[in-house]
């Protein structure tokens, strides 16, 4: 299991310290929740802030773009130091964004909301490095896990194994020590962890537990 703490749940008044703790805890990636106040109600940060964060961590950055026109910003996030770009299949122009990310040499992911059927991403699985199954409604951290997405994860694992495809199965939303085993059993290979990580009394112990699933 790959572990990607989401800095949206970090204490931004001591961001350098928080990012250092992500690395020291043994996490694999830094998950960046980018929201534009349009595709989702909340507003977070853009490429300028990501560029600043890049100086504070040696881990790969995976930017989860919850924005309306991701193709317009793919290059800017690449230039800010992101290695992975994940676009929402519900957003406008996501296929163009996927092509642009490929031209830029980035790892490419597609995210789908809890209500979005797997059929929305199935035709593109061969070209993806990550499929991110949302287990909450995007836009806010700290939401409760939606268990109805578990069959979607199981189905995705079946397709991956049957077709011999190489994408990672990721899950984002409400991941904690109680829900992580559920998604692991369903077939998840990467979890984005927000509040559970940054509020954990022992962050390294939590990462160790998640990796053991």
Buried (B, 14 or more C-beta within 10 A) or exposed (E): BBBBBBBBBBEEEEBEEBBBBBBEBBBBBBBBBBBBEEBBEBEBBBBEBBBBBBEBBEBBBBBBBBBBBBBBBBBBBBEBBBBBBBBBBBBBBBEBBBBBBBEBEBBBBBBBBBEBEBEBBEEBBEEBBBBBBBBBEBBBBEBEBBEEBBEBBBBBBEBBEEEEBEBBBBBBBBBBEEBBBBBBEBBBBBBBBBBBBBEBEEBEEBBEBBBEB
